[in-house]
Amino acid sequence: MQGFRVRKLADKSSGERVKRFNPETGDSYLADPATWDKDDPSTHVATPWPSLGVVIEGELPEKTALNTGFVNKAVAEGWAELYNRRVVHRPGGPEDDPWKVTHTFVQADSITFHFADGDVSYNIVKNPDKYPESKNEFDEGFGGEVKWEYVCELVEETNG
């Protein structure tokens, strides 16, 4: 199964950004000099460039596995949508107390990515979940393998 990579495009058509450093952590961030004041720590916040969109790099795979972190971020940033989204819970604790730990998974039937050059849809053929080693395993509530990925098959590509 082949994965894919995306690249986010920044809209640098107006304004300016400069690199600044957090004095406590040393981490760098982009700041808008028009709103940044060296004497006012409340203005010391990251101000990234606005988004111009997201593009896919390379060929679209017919079948791919996408980790939940990637999908969650894409959905939160608005360039992906999950259809027929639902939440499921599975026991993850030990045999004597299977619900001591609960796994929570977001599942869906399909995902559409809104790329700068058109939408791309995938059917989800295997959702993130806890997969039992045997059919009776969920009756007992323990064991199994947790998968934090969406296995997807390409549906269509619609140029914008």
N, C-alpha and C positions, 0 to 999 in steps of 0.2 A: 504494500500500500504506500502510495506516495503522498507526502504532505505538500503544503504550499506556503509561500511567503507573501507578505503584503508590505507595502511601503506607504507611509502616510505623507501626503503632500501638504506643505505649509503655504499659506497665502501671505506672501511677503510684499504684496502690492502697495501697502501703505503702512506707515508707522515705522518704528525701529525697535530692535531688541538688543540688549547688551548682556554679556555674561557677568553674573554676580556670584558671590560665594556666601553661604550661610556661615556666620562667624562661630557658631557653636559646633557645627558638624563638619564644616569644610566642604559640604556638597555644593556643586555649582547649579545654577538655575538661570533661566532667561528672564530678564526684567524689562519692562517698558520704561525708558528713562523719563518719559513725560509724567509718569505717576510715581516714580521712585524717588524717595528723599532719604539721603544717607543719615539724617538725624532723627528720622521717624521710623522705628522698627515695624510699625503696623503696615508700612508700604513695602516691606522686604518680602514680597510674595512672588512666586513664579507666575509669569505672564507669558505663556507660550504663544507662538504665532497662531492665528486662527487656522482652522482646517480648510483646505481646498478640496479634500477628498482622499480616498484610499485607492491604490491600484494594486493589482496582483502582479507579482514578479514571476516570470516564466510561464509555463503551460499549466492550464487547469487540469488537475488529475480527475479521472473518471470516478475513482474511489479514494477517500481520504479519511484520516482520523484526526479530529480536532480536539485538543484538550479543553476542559471546561473553563480554565482561566482565560484562554484566548477568546472563546466564545462569549464569556461573561463581559470581558472588556469591550469587544466589538459591539455587543448589544447596548452596554452602558453608554458608549460613545455615539450610538445612533447609526452606525453603518452596517448593522446586521439585525435581523428580526428572527425570532423563533416563533413557529406557528403551532397552535394547539399546545401551548406551554402548560406544563403541570409539574407539581412538586410531589415527590414520593419519599417515604421514610423507610429505612431498613434497620433492623437490629445490628449492632456492631460490637456488643459486649461479650464477655466470656460465657461459657456454657451454663454456669449457675446463675447468671443475671444478664441475659442477652440484650435487654433494653437499657442497660447501664450506660451504653454509648449508642447514639443514634446517628446513622448516616442520612443526610438529606441530599437528594439529587433533583436537579431540574431536568425534565425530559420534554421532548417535543417530537412532532412528526416531520418537520422540515425546517430548514434555515435558508434565508435569503440574505446575500451580501449585496450592499449597495455600493458598488465600485464607481469611480469617477467615469469610467467608460461603459457602464451598463450594469444591470443586475445579474447575479449568478445565484441559482437555487440548487440546493442539494436536498434529497430525501434522507432522513435519518433512519438507517437500518438497524442500528444498535445504539441505545442510549446509555448515558452514565448510570450505573446501578451496581448493586451487589449481586453477583452471579453465583448461584449455588453450585457445588460440585455434584450434588444429586438432587432429584426432584423433591425429596422429603426434607431437605435441609432447612427450608424456610419454616416448616412446621416446628422444627427444633429451635430456630432463631439464631444460630451461630454458624461460624464457618463460612466458606465461600470466598470469592475474590472480588474486590472492589475495583471497578473500572471508572476512571474519571475522564472519559472521552466520549465523543460522538463519532460513530462510524457512519460515513455519509457517501451517497452515490449521486453524481452529477445529474441534474434534471434538465436545465436549460440555461442558456446564456442569452440575455436580451440586451442588445446594444442600444443605449440610451436615448 
